[in-house]
Amino acid sequence: MDKTVRKFASLEAMKDAEYTEWQALSARARLNAAAELSVMQYQWKEPTRDVQSGLQRTLVRVQRASR
């Protein structure tokens, strides 16, 4: 993690720099960061649950009308 402090002239300039840094990461690093944020959010929401790291599959059952 880069711990450099930078000063920006505007919010737009900060967002542009953030986007550029994010795009410089590999796809794997971005996916890992998104999964880590997801796990952290679930741990904050329900601290008593055992949250497993990694992507989890979501199953959805859709009832189709009979023909």
Protein Blocks (a to p, Z undefined) as FASTA:
>chain_A
ZZbdcddfbfklmmmmmmmmmmmpcfklmmmmmmmmmmmmmmmmmmmbccdedjdddddd
dddddZZ
